[in-house]
Amino acid sequence: LLEYYSKPYELGAEWFGDVYRAKLLTMKLPKRVLVEYVRVVKKELFG
């Protein structure tokens, strides 16, 4: 079980980006807010 949970962290920024996107979609935010947030996250993760 621990192996399973530690694995995603090794996949790096792409995995985190997907998680952020999934969380935002489940929060049902307005698209404008979602797009802005994803833009900021990408900037943070990828420079």
Beta strands, then each sheet from edge to edge (+ up, - down):
end
